[in-house]
Amino acid sequence: MKIICIDNNYGSSALACPTIFLKPETALLKDNKPVYIPDFTESLEYEVEVTIRINRLGKGIAEKFANRYYAEVGLGIDFTARDMQMEACSSGEPWDLCKGFDCSAPISKFIPLTDLGGDVQNLDFRLDIDGKTVQSGNTKDMIFSVDKIISYISRFYTIKIGDILFTGTPSGVGAVSIGNHLEGWLCGRKMLDFYIK
């Protein structure tokens, strides 16, 4: 299975197509297990995102048919070793390690999209840290819609059952510290609830 992530999908970006990066399966962290700050970063930053689970095999998918390839949504956090990323970018090197390290992608359980009204492009979500909201957004504000992303990705990768799509993060990204309590909400439902250690 693949974890497919979208960069710069909220805000005023003028990108002509989605920016894609991948995380390995070992990046997944489930069941609200704690996140341990790794010893190779001094700036571990959160990015809360709506996640999509792919339920069909597909390649070269037309955007108008992309909605047939998912039925469940969830919430995830794309953790980034920001200091490593900045160093890699400044030297023109790839930044896979700063995004794809083990346990860098905590995810919630997936729930039927129909339980949330059925419109993947109208989902409220937010992240609270220690009881304070630090990020909030709605999928209607995406630059590239879920269906457009799936169509675009499928030009390059065959998508498979169980693949997970991280759809991008709104403003408010910041660093975590040991002891922080993170709670992620999707349409009023608590989906994530874990601590930083």
Disulfide bonds with the S-S distance in Angstrom:
none
